[in-house]
Each structure stands twice: as C-alpha cells, then as structure tokens.
Amino acid sequence: MITFIKNLSPFTVTITLLIILVVIMLAPLDALLLHVIEDEFRLRYVGLAIRMSLLFLLGYKAIRVFNIKTVSGLSKQYHWRFKYLNLIPVYLIILGILSVYPINFSAINPFNLLLLLVATLMVGFAEEYLFRGVLQSVYLKKYVQKKNGILISIFFSALAFGSFHLLNLTKDYQTGEILVQVVYAFFIGFFFGALLLKTNKLIPIAITHGLIDFFFLLATLPGLKTEEIEATEEISLAPIFLCLPLFIIGLLIYKKLDKTDVIEKIKSENTQN
C-alpha cells in the first residue's frame, strides 16, 4: 500500500489531498461541538483548531510515507540558512496590528485570545506541512531533473494552496472576495515555497504563516469588532497588492536557488530509503 502511494503522480496526490481537505473542512463538526460550546466565536475556532490538528497530523504522516523529510525542511541534516528572509512577511503582521490599533485590551477575553492564537498556529502548521512539506516536495521528486522543474513544483503547490480557498464559496462570502483570497494565497504560497528551498526549514515558515493569520484575525475577537468592520461588504483588492511584493521576492529567491542543492537533498533521501 505504501509503495502504491509513493508511486502516485504529483497531480493525483494534489487532487486526493484537496478532496481530503474538503471532506475534513466540511465535516459537520460544529454541529457536534454545539452541544458543549454555545459561544459563536469559540465554536468557530475550537472547530478550526481540531480540523487543522487532523490535517497537520495527515501532513506529518504523509511526509514520512513519501520519504521527503529532507526536501520538506524537516531534517536536522541541513541547518537553517538565510534566517533573515523569514522576517520579510513581518510587514503583514504589522499591518494586522495596525488594523485594530489602538487595542483595548480590557475588552479582550484572555481565553479567546489564546484560542485564536492556537487555532491560527495550527492553520499555519497544517497548511505548510501539506502544501509546502508534502505537495511541493512530491512535485520536486518528480520534476527536479527537468527544465524549470523547481519552478513547476513551487508553482503547482502554490496554485493548489490558492485553490484550496475556493472552499470558502460554501460560506457566506462574495465570489469576488473568494477570488481575491485565491490570488493572494497563491502569492503567499509561492513566496513560502521558494523560501523553504532557500532556508531549508519548514517550521519557521509555519510559525510565520500562523502569526500572519493571527494578527489579521485579531479584529474578529469579541470586544474588538467595530461596526465599520462588520458593515463592510465592498470587495477590496488591497490584499492582492499587499501580497504582490511577496510573490516578486519569491521569484527573486527562486532565481537564486541552487538546483544541485535541491537534487542532492532528494538523492540523500532516496539513498536512505
């Protein structure tokens, strides 16, 4: 069975993974939690934390099954390089803080704040392990030897990450808003994909991803919501322009990648297998 899974094409793995994601994300978990959690905010983020925990475990297991620990950035064999590059997305965190500035801490329930942090960190770890750790690495093992194979791998894993946000069409969001999410998620995913191959480490990226989500979702905390935020229905292209620099920087990082280094990582895993 494991041999069969390892021999699946990257595109089959992508489709299978997206189907699993949809099933888990649409599972009626909230209906079960509603019996013990009445608060709407806590219901939402407890459910999110549980779902993302399951997806994180799935990603962790898949990395082991596909034998891609090194190229996915989880091996101790390669040290964390170019650490400063992980600071580039900090401007998004700052913007998230400014969106609720000045913060009235007295209006925040500490448990809700902690729950939001845990849930968003789990989102970061689940999505990075699955899309960068698993998908990108599976594509690399298949296409790294081909011309533009690394670009193909980063591109398709980022595309899958962006497409995953189409799942929000099942919620009370405008179609245009979802399409904006798909585009800027693709930009972020491309940057993280290139960053992973340049820095050798997945966990710092997962933490950064989670913190970006956390600070941008601060405005959803009960007590911090404003009438302006709740009443806003216009579709904004601002997120696309805010994340476009990450895509451009991701392309620049990709241009500086050492293909032989990536090939060596994959060869070392094939030897260990």
N, C-alpha and C positions, 0 to 999 in steps of 0.2 A: 504493500500500500504506500509506504513512504517513498519507494523507488518510483512508483507511478506519479506521485505528487511532484517529485523533483523533476520529472521529465515533462511536466506540463509547460506549454508555451507561455511566455510572459503575458500575452493578451488574454489567454484563458485564465491565468491567475488573476489578472485585473478584473475581469468580468465576474469571476467567482467571488473575489473579495468584496466587490461592490454589492453583489447580491446579499452576501452575509451581513454587510454593514446595514443595508436597507432593512433586512429582517430584524436585526437586533434593535435598530433605532425606532422601528415602527411597532415593535412588540408592545402589547398593552400593559406595560409595567406600571404606568401611572395609575391605572385602574386598581391594581393590587395595592399600591402604596397609599391610595386614597383612604384605605381603611384605617391607616395608622398615622397619616400625615394630612392635616387639614389645610395648613398654610400653603398658599399657591406657590410662593417663592421657594419654600423648602421642598415642596413636592417636585417642582421642576428640576432643582439642582441635585437633589438626592437621586432622582431617577437618572439624571445625566451622569452623575458620578458612578453609579452602578453599571450603566451601559458602557461607559468608557473604560471602566476597570475590566470588563469582559473583553473588550476589543484590545486593550493593552496586553492582556494575557494571551489572546489569539496571536497578536503580533510577535510577542516574545517567543511563543511556541513555534511559529512559522519560521522565524529566523534560525532557530535550531534545526528544524526539519530540512530547510533548504541549504543548511550549512553555509550561511552568509554572514557569520558573526563579524568577521574582519572587515569586509567591504561595507557592512552596515554601520560601522563605527562603534562596535561594542567589544572590540578586542583590546586587551592590555598590551598587545604586541606593538601597537603603534601609539605614540604619545600624542597629546593634544597640541596641534600646531596652530600658529596664527590665531591665538586666542582673541586678539583684539577685533577680529572680524565678527565675533559673536556680539559685539557691542553695537554694531550698525543698526539693528532694529530698535534700539533704545528710544529713538525719536518717536516711535509709535506708542511706547509706554508713557512717555512724557505727554503726548497728545491725549492719551486716555485719562491721565491725571487732570490735565487742564480742562477736560470736558465736564468735570464735576467740581472744579475749583471755584470758590473755597469750599472745602469739605466740612460739613457739620458732623463731626464725629459723635456727638451726643445723640444724633438721630440714627446711628448705626447699631444694630444688634450684633455683638461680637460673634455669636454663633453663626449668623447669616454671612458675616464677612469671611469666617473660616470655611464655611460650607462652599461659598463661591470660589475661594482660593483652591480648595481641594478638588472641586469639580473641574475647574479650568485647567489645573495642572494635569489632571487625568486626561483631559481632552488633548493637551499638548503631547503627553506620552503616548496615548493611543494612536493619534493621527500620525505622529512622526515615526513610531515603530512600524506602522502598517504601510504608509506611503513612501517614506524615505528608507526605513530599515528593510522592509520586505520588497515592495514593488520595484523601487529604483535598483535595488541590488539584484533582483531576479532579471531585470532588463539588462543590467551590466554584464551578468554572467553569460547572457545570450549574445549580446551585440558589441561588447567592448572591443573586439578584434576588428570590427567593421569600421569603415569610414564614417565619422560622425556618430559612432556608437555611443559614446558618453553623452553627447547632446541628445540623442534619441532617448536614452534612459532617463535623463533628467526631465526632458520634455513630457514624456508619456506618464511618468509618475506624478508630475505636477498637474497634468491635464486630468488625470483620474482624481486627484485631490480637489481640483476645482469643480469637476463634475459631481463629486460627492455632495456638494452644497445644493444641487438641484433637488435634493431630498426635502429642502425647505419649502418646496412647492406644495407639500402636503399640509403645510401650516398656513396660518393667516398672514401671509406675506404677499406683496405685489410681485408679479412676474418680473418686472423691470428691476426691482430690488434684488431678487434672487440672481438675475443675470449679472448684476454688478458684483455680487458676492462671488460668483463663479470666476469672474475675471480677476478680481484682486486676490482671491485664494490661489489662482494659478500663478500669479506674480510672486506671492509669498512662497509657494511651494517650489518654484523654480530656484529662487534665492537659497532656500534651505537645502535643496538638493545639491547645488554647487558648493554650498558652504560645508556640507557633510564631507564631500570628497576632498575638500581643501584642508579641513581641520582634523579629520579622522575621528571625530567624536559626535555621537548622536544625542547623548543625554543633555549636554548644554543646550542643544537646539530645541529639544523637547521642553526644557525648562523655560527657555525664551519664548517659545510658542505659547505655553500656558500662561506666562505672565502678561503677554500682549493681550490675550483673551480676557484675563482677569481685570486688567486696568480699563479695558474698553467696556467691560460689563459692570463696572462699578455703579454706573448710572441706573442699573436695574435693581439695586439694593433698595428694599423698602425703607422709606425715610429720605432717600436721595432722589427719588423720582420727582421730576418737575412737570408742571402742566405743559410746558413747551415741548419737552421730550415726548410725553405721552400723546400730544396732539399732532406731532409731526408725521405727515403722510407723504410728503414730496420725496421723489426718488432722487437721491444725490449721487453724483459721480465722483464726489470728493474721495471716497475710499480708493478708487482706482488710481487717481492722481497721487494719493499719499503712498500707495504701494508700488507705483511705477518705478521709483528710484531703486527699490529692492530688486526688481526684475533686471534693470540695467546693470546694477552692481553684480547680480548673479551671472549675467552674460560675461562681464569682465573677469569674474573669478573663474568661470568656465574656460575662458581663453588662456588662463594661466595654469590650468591643471596639467599635471604630468601624466600622460596616458600610460606610460610604462609603470608608474607607481600604482595605478589602479589595477593594471594587468597583474602586477606582482602580488597584490593582495588576493586577487581571485585565484591565482596559481597556488598560493600558500594554503588556501582553504581546500582546493582540490587535492593537494598533496596530503593534507591531514585527514581527508575523508576516507 
